[in-house]
């Protein structure tokens, strides 16, 4: 007697198809199928190029499509990054000594550029770019040189004001300059004098001592 056995067909499992740009073609190994009327979506998972002020437009050269809800990063607008730090008490400046003035308070700080306690003599540039920066000081008078300057990264003087005068009275010094800073650069307000004794870097509301920076490009 002959018995005929009809094989039970294997259940076909269907999956949702997808194509990603940049993935090389391959035979694959999954025992699954797609329906002939399936929809296939293709996208590029890379982040789009950030938009920066002053850059030129262009058609691009990569034949990849982005997700419809992709986001472009936008560089902060020039002028929206600024810091103005000051000290609310007078400070002593010893003879023939470069003294970095403490700045224990802030009027403005939009980019976490200054800390009122840790390294509070510094304004640190978290965003690279071109900045206007400056200082104001009120120094007790003494017979000889008194100088206020902006010190970059503890090594380079990028702007200064030096005054020679007779003893007595106070002098006010202001310095400003345009400079291109890299990320993590920092500036400090330094005072130097050689009058033969200590003088005072005086506090004056909204006037001294102040160190400031504002991004312009």
Long-range contacts (C-beta under 8 A, 24 or more apart in sequence): 18-42, 20-44, 20-45, 21-64, 21-65, 22-64, 43-67, 47-73, 48-72, 50-74, 50-75, 51-75, 53-77, 53-78, 53-217, 54-217, 76-111, 76-127, 76-215, 78-129, 78-215, 78-216, 78-217, 79-214, 79-215, 79-216, 80-110, 80-215, 81-110, 81-111, 81-113, 81-127, 81-129, 81-214, 81-215, 82-108, 82-109, 82-110, 82-111, 82-212, 82-213, 82-214, 82-215, 83-108, 83-109, 83-110, 83-111, 83-113, 83-114, 83-123, 83-212, 83-213, 83-214, 84-108, 84-109, 84-210, 84-211, 84-212, 85-109, 85-114, 85-116, 85-120, 85-123, 85-210, 85-211, 85-212, 86-206, 86-208, 86-209, 86-210, 86-211, 87-203, 87-209, 88-203, 89-203, 90-200, 90-201, 90-202, 90-203, 91-200, 91-201, 91-209, 92-198, 92-199, 92-200, 92-201, 93-139, 93-191, 93-192, 93-193, 93-198, 93-199, 93-200, 93-201, 94-198, 95-193, 95-194, 95-195, 95-196, 95-197, 95-198, 96-192, 96-193, 96-194, 97-192, 98-190, 98-191, 98-192, 99-190, 99-191, 99-192, 99-201, 100-151, 100-188, 100-189, 100-190, 101-137, 101-188, 101-189, 101-190, 101-191, 101-201, 101-209, 101-211, 103-189, 103-209, 103-211, 107-206, 108-212, 113-213, 119-186, 121-188, 121-189, 122-186, 122-187, 122-188, 123-186, 123-187, 123-188, 123-211, 123-212, 123-213, 124-184, 124-185, 124-186, 125-181, 125-182, 125-183, 125-184, 125-185, 125-186, 125-213, 126-183, 126-184, 127-183, 127-215, 128-181, 128-182, 128-183, 129-180, 129-181, 129-215, 129-216, 129-217, 130-178, 130-179, 130-180, 130-181, 130-215, 130-216, 130-217, 131-178, 131-179, 131-180, 131-181, 131-213, 131-214, 131-215, 131-216, 132-176, 132-177, 132-178, 132-213, 132-214, 132-216, 133-159, 133-176, 133-177, 133-179, 133-187, 133-211, 133-212, 133-213, 133-214, 134-159, 134-174, 134-175, 134-176, 134-177, 134-211, 134-212, 134-213, 135-173, 135-174, 135-175, 135-176, 135-189, 135-209, 135-210, 135-211, 135-212, 136-172, 136-173, 136-174, 136-207, 136-208, 136-209, 136-210, 137-172, 137-173, 137-174, 137-189, 137-191, 137-201, 137-208, 137-209, 138-170, 138-171, 138-172, 138-201, 138-202, 138-203, 138-204, 138-207, 138-208, 138-209, 139-170, 139-171, 139-172, 139-173, 139-191, 139-193, 139-199, 139-200, 139-201, 139-202, 140-170, 140-199, 140-200, 140-201, 140-202, 141-165, 141-166, 141-167, 141-168, 141-169, 141-170, 141-171, 141-199, 142-167, 142-193, 142-195, 142-196, 142-197, 142-199, 143-167, 143-195, 143-196, 144-193, 144-194, 144-195, 144-196, 145-192, 145-193, 145-194, 145-195, 146-171, 146-173, 146-191, 146-192, 146-193, 146-195, 146-199, 147-173, 147-191, 147-192, 147-193, 148-173, 148-175, 148-189, 148-190, 148-191, 149-175, 149-189, 149-190, 149-192, 150-175, 150-177, 150-187, 150-188, 150-189, 150-190, 150-211, 151-187, 151-188, 151-189, 151-190, 152-179, 152-185, 152-186, 152-187, 153-185, 153-186, 154-188, 158-187, 167-195, 170-202, 172-207, 172-208, 178-216, 187-211, 187-213
